[in-house]
Amino acid sequence: MEFDEIMDQITAILDTGINILGFVSPGHFIPQVKIIVKALNEKGYHPTVVYNSNGYDDIDQLKRLEGMVDVYLPDFKYMDNSIAAKYSDAGDYPEIALQAHKEMLRQMGSKLIVGNDGYAMRGMLVRHLVLPGHTENSIKVLETIAEELSAGLTISLMSQYYPSHKAGEYANLKHAVDVDEYYKVVKRMSDLGFTDGFVQEMESSCNYRPDFNLKDPFG
């Protein structure tokens, strides 16, 4: 697709009144992100730019985005190297993710600014998915955020894990998170002093699965 076509598609969406531009897992095309955002600004468009990633980001690349991103939306998946290696083939995830989060925090500060419409306007929201059988990893992630980053950050603590695809190959991942596991992590989050954020109902594991047999699977 040519650049002009990309711009036409983006501006057509922005012209409907949607003023958010999200880039998902964009670490490998940051030069293009910068070009797109700059071109939009030159055309008079200034959407809220959201950087949505798994947290496994290169800090040098993040530094190149300073002043262009409005909201960082990273995952913080693991603080256990062996689990990171086992499930994501990224044994160095804890170290890489921590440095990436520190850079995002440096750029944004800990306060998430939300508009009257309920949408984030500026700041950082950290997501963590609680995995069955791995509450200690989740607790360590929260402790690391509180100690190394800030307990003032907004946290999205998710219970929506659902076993699919190759999950059956791992004994711990064959079932959803149970209520005792999840609320053990929720309690630790509260004890650590986090006051801004989101928790999920236990039914979320059934509610966040798109039906790709439908014309609009996300509707």
Order of alpha helices (4+ residues) and beta strands (2+ residues): alpha-beta-alpha-beta-alpha-beta-alpha-alpha-beta-beta-alpha-beta-alpha-beta-alpha
